[in-house]
Amino acid sequence: MGQFTVFGKKEDEKIREDLRTITDIIVRKTSPISIILFGGFGKGEGSIEIKNSKIKPINDYDLYIVGKRKVSEDELDSLRIECSRAIGRGGLDFVENPEAEYDKDKFFHADIRFIHYDKLGRLPPMQRTFELKYGSQVIYGENVLPKINDVKVPVSDAIRILFNKMDHLLLSKFQKNKLIKTIYIYKAYCDLASALLIAENDFRATYRQKAEAIQKHDFPSRLKKKILWATELRMKPDPGKIKDINKEWEEAVYWVGYVFKFILKNSFRIKDDSWKGIARFVYNKLPYLYFSPYLKSQILFPLQYYLTLKYCLLCWKKGEIIIKPLFSWRDVGLKLAVPLFLYLYGEEKEAEKYLKKITSRTKPLKERILYLYGLYYLQKIV
């Protein structure tokens, strides 16, 4: 195991202890060929909190099991809970619990996914594939990273990243806990760097590489400074460094909206960049464009309907009876993003109108948007 943080041996050893515990459980339960650590800790840029000489990792551990025996989603969920609790953490995902108050122990989890060994050279052209190959590390078994295919990350992934940032920022808006707002603020800026570099065909694997690369492009100087600031803050989240958390949150929301509109105008040539105009574009036209980079053929209907069916089945499993999306071929994920950004940017009546196209239950509006989008976000599609 290599470096997990930007600090030193003591901090890395704490992470190493956790990962040994997690690895032992995964190996015993799944007999993997390999286990890959990705995300912040895989890049060597993991977020940690140090208080009274105690070192505590923040956010989560992101892992991929690589093997030849398929590990089901139910098995992965069970592993997530078992591994998280084995290191003294709760194992829950905050996105799945939008009405809860954030607790850094309760909502710390091991996010565990699966890749079949034979598919390592055929992974989809996504941010995650690029960062798996160039921004992760193998912590058990065969070094499979050279087997992962090179990809060009498409603009569609930049759009997906921005939708997720909107969800996280809205999720943290009314939180009393200053730490979660701090986390989602710095994550927003770090991912804005990702989205812009994807759009500029200059994507990089690590946070610091992205922050450095973004300085060379012609973007607003204020945004570039905020990305540098957030990149350093994410290594050691310290809410005490932020004087006015609500003002910082509002600025992060502004820049996410700015970058979203920038990419839509430059990559998709939209003319009406009002939020209502963008809503019409995302709902009616983006489904024809968004999925093309991920498909070998340009037949959009089967993939989008499969994703919608998969989502509806998950909702039913959770006791959420969703029917309306099944009467359209368009992906429900793009439909859910529309009320999300409309609500975040002050168009609440429009947000409710679009949410009614998905479900008749729209009250309380913010909570319904967050819960339904959160279920889509948490699906282990790749």
Secondary structure, DSSP 8 states (H G I E B T S, - for coil): ----SSS-HHHHHHHHHHHHHHHHHHHHHH--SEEEEEHHHHTT---EEEETTEEEE-SEEEEEEEESS---HHHHHHHHHHHHHHTT-----GGG-TTS---TTTT-EEEEEEEEGGGGGG--SSHHHHHHHHS-EEEEES--GGGS------HHHHHHHHHHHHHHHHHHTT-S-HHHHHHHHHHHHHHHHHHHHHHTT---SSHHHHHHHHTTS-S-HHHHHHHHHHHHHHHS--GGG-S-HHHHHHHHHHHHHHHHHHHHHHHH--S--SHHHHHHHHHHTHHHHTTGGG-SSS--HHHHHHHHHHHHHHHHHTT----GGGGSSS-HHHHHHHHHHHHHTT-HHHHHHHHTTT-S---SHHHHHHHHHHHHHT----
